Amino acid sequence: MTDLALHRGISTHRIGAMILRYWYLLLSSWPRLLELLYWPALQVITWGFIQYYIAQNASFFARAGGTLIGAVILWDILFRGQLGFSISFLEEMWARNLGNLMMSPLKPIEFLLALMVMSLIRLAIGVIPMTLLALAFFHFNVYSLGLPLIAFFCNLIFTSWSVGIFVSGLVLRNGLGAESIVWTLMFAIMPLACIYYPVSVLPVWLQYVAWALPPTYVFEGMRALLIENSFRVDLMLDALAINIGLLVASFWAFLALLRSAKNNGSLLSGGE
């Protein structure tokens, strides 16, 4: 009876097995590890020197301290969180292994939970060295933000998972011909999330679109914290409410796309 109950519920053993599989895949390829470190480091160094130059020539940016570097770090959390999720998913597409997984006792929810944990592991490998570089080169300590950093991080990672789940469903249904959406969708969101500038810069009609995206609240909150020393709890709660809706919608969309892929034989064809 106990075994039957465990089979019907979510199994931490199956989730752990999937995480271990992706961890071994990551460790088996040094270019994968290097890529996780290379791009975040390149971004923080490039934007750090840009901010350093601007701070010497504009009183506002001198007062606004680490807004650019902070924005780069938070953007990387958003982008790398989604990419880490999607890359682990694509590993199964490339290996033509999704059909095998779906015929195993592994449940879709367990599969997605394993991908979420793996995205956190990939994110830590890339972003932690990035924050240390920002501290060493530009004396910007993102960890000094304290509890607000946790609110920023949680909202961004929830958004990244929502996007990752949705695009994984699209690739699952439409095959690897839709793989490019994994790399491009987040960049389509980038201008509207107001990462490097306030929402007020956008045309009025576009501001409504921007405020529908959770990352917008996070980056506005970051600027308020760094420039005005004010933590906007209201912005974080609004972002969390939208993120909950997005996560529920993304789970529903993934399951619907998975059913469609099964009905159309996409899993057996290896995603082509």
Buried (B, 14 or more C-beta within 10 A) or exposed (E): EEEEEEEEEEBEEBBEBBBEBBBEBBEEEEEBBEBBBEBBBEBBBEBBEEBBEBBEEEEEBEEBBBBBBBBBBBBBBBBBBBBBBBBBBBBBBEEBBBBEBBEEEBBBEBBBBBBBBBBBBBBEBBBEBBBBBBBEBBEBEBEEBEEBBEBBBBBBBBBBBBBBBBBBBBBBBBBBEBBEBBBEBBEEBBEBBBBBEBBEEBEEEEBEEBBEBBBBBBBBBBBBBBBEEEBBEEBBEBBBEBBEEBBEEBBEBBBEBBEBBBEEEBBBEBBE
